[in-house]
Amino acid sequence: MKTLTVKEVKERLQSVKVKNDPFIEQCLKDERKSVQALITAWLKRNERLLAMQEDWWTMTCYERSLTEHGYQYIAGIDEAGRGPLAGPVVAAAVILTKDCQILGLTDSKKLSKQKREDYYSFIMEEARAVGVGIVDADVIDDINIYEASKQAMTKAVQALSLAPDYLLIDAMSLPLVTKQTSLIKGDAKSASIAAGACIAKVTRDKLMDEYADKYPMYGFEKHKGYGTKEHLDALAKYGPSPIHRRSFAPVLAHLNK
């Protein structure tokens, strides 16, 4: 049997999908250091892939169970922007396709900006339906952030192009007749909620980037409205902007500036 060159081994490994492929065993017996380096790298990648697939299986347990009970359109809902001192609270509802696989998707706060944006693009293209709800700072001041978050989530569900028959919601119950389950830390337990969290977070970040152009002195493009030292210093110097939440204590302290 002809001995493959290192380049040929590398190319062949790209098409190998499972650890018990006979070619893996053949490579393990190859004494060339360069081949051993290639097979070590392949085994590490395969281990990471299997771990992500297992995580995805765990993340879809609620969706699979509901599907088995006859539900077709399961929407995951989450929000972004409860804590900031400025800007809106944004919620998103996502209905994923039954057999979709978004490996690595988890709590959006654990993902890098680039990863969130990559997942955002994929979800927007591949999901059955996506709905977004936005509630601005003046409404937050009128009804409080908890009620505003609930309102944004309700708007997100109502914005879906498909009517969901079940809702999986991150730590919230919504005033809707649709059957629903509230999950504490839902974005780490449900793929649909994690998808909603990603859409909400990226949508809100983009809005805050736009506000940064309108109100450049606050640095919204950096902190997205959260109470960082830079933001608090700007608030002390310039006073609140029209998008600041005047019912929040750090903003309230500077209302007369």
Secondary structure by P-SEA (a helix, b strand, c coil): cccccaaaaaaaaaaccccccaaaaaaaacccaaaaaaaaaaaaaaaaaaaaaaaaaaaaaaaaaaaaacccbbbbbbcccccccbbbbbbbbbbbccccccccccccccccaaaaaaaaaaaaacccbbbbbbbcaaaaaaccaaaaaaaaaaaaaaaccccccccccccccccccccbbbbcccccccaaaaaaaaaaaaaaaaaaaaaaaaccccccccccccccaaaaaaaaacccccccccccaaaaaaccc
